[in-house]
Every structure is written in structure tokens, then in C-alpha cells.
Amino acid sequence: MNPLNGVASVLLIADDRDSGAPYREALAAGGYQVTQAESFIEALDSPMADPDVIVLCDLAMFAYPAQKAQVLRVPAEMTPAALIVEVHRRVALRAALHATIAQAA
């Protein structure tokens, strides 16, 4: 989460830019900073260094060394609205975990 403005960032990877567009638009409307890439290689070149959540559309898997972000795979039947609910849930869980760790320290 961007500490300056409190906005969570989402990296959306979709093989087909058009198929990812409804999800990208819904996430942006939901208040997230969204960067879309068409492949793992393009994602490495994205300006978003450490996204809070990585959303995969039509991809089997995604992982890279030192990955911290949760990965959410979008099933074919998931609507953009359902994606927003799931991303909200995951971002909230991550924030709660970081708060708990900070209190324990």
C-alpha cells in the first residue's frame, strides 16, 4: 500500500489486453492503483515495483523470487464486481497482518 496516499496497488496480468480491461476498469473504479501487463516479462518492466495483489487472467501460474504480493487467479466465471470483493478482502487481511506484526514488535 502506498504510504503517501493509502492506495493499494494491483498488478493485473492478462494474456489478452481486452479480456483484462473490464477487471482493470473495475479495480480502478474501486479505488486501486492498477497496472496492466500482458505477460510475466512485461510485468517485470512495469513501473509498479511491489504490488499489494497480483491478479492473473487466463494464466496458469506466476511467481518470481522474493515475491511478497498475494496472487489471485481469476476464474472464467468471476465477474469484475466479484473480483473487487476478493481484492478488498485480501488487501484488508494483509493490512491486518502488518498491523499485528507491528504491535508484536
N, C-alpha and C positions, 0 to 999 in steps of 0.2 A: 504494500500500500504506500502510495506516495505520501511521505510525512508532511509535505508542504500543504497539500490540499485535501488529504484524506481519501483520495480516489483510488480504488483498487484497479489494477491493470490486468487485462486479459489478452493473451496471445491466441488468436483463432487461426488454426491451420486447416485449410480446405483445399483438396486437390483441384477443385473447380471453384474459381472465384465467385461465380454466380450462385452456386449452391450454398456458399458461406454467407452471401450478402444478407439474407433475412436474419441470420443469427447475429452478424456484425451489427446490423441496424438495431436489433432488439437490445443487445448488450449496451450499445451507446445510449439508447433511449433510457435504459435502466441506470445510467449514471456511471458506467465503467469507461475507462480509457482502453480502447480496443485497437490492436494492431492485427492486421490480417496478412497471412503468408500462404503461399500455395504449396510449399514443401518445407521439409526439415532444413534444407540448405538455405532457402530464402529466409527462414525463421532466424537462422544464425546471423544473418545480415540485418535483421530488424533493429530499429533504434531502441526497442524495449529490452533492456538488459536482464531484468529479473521480474517476470510477470508473477502475479499472485495466483493465477489459474491459467492453465493451457487447455484450450478446447479443441478437440480433434473432430473433424467432419470427414467421414469416409476414409479414415486411415486405420490401419491395424494397430500400430503402436508408435510411441515416441518416447525417447529417453536420451539423455546426454549426461556426461559426467558432471557431478556437483549440482544436479537439478534439484531445486528446492520447491518449485511450484507443484501444486496438485494437477493431475491430468484428468480431464473429463472427456470421455468419448461420447459423442452424440449419436444415439441410436437413430435409425432412419425415421422412426415414428415420433421422435421428440419434436415438439413444437418450439418455436422461439420463446414463447411465454414460459414453457416448462424449463427451458434452459436457464432463463433468468432466475427462476426459483432455485434451481440447483446451484447456480453460481453464487447467489446470495447466501445460501446455506453453507457452502464451502468457505467463502470468504469470512463469514461470521465465526465458523469453527476455528479457522486459522487465527483470527484476531483473539479469540478466547484463549487459545493455546499460548500465544505470545504473551498475553496478559498474565496468565497463570505462571509461566516461566519467569516473567519479570518480578512477580510478587515473591516467588520462591527464592530468588537470588538475594 
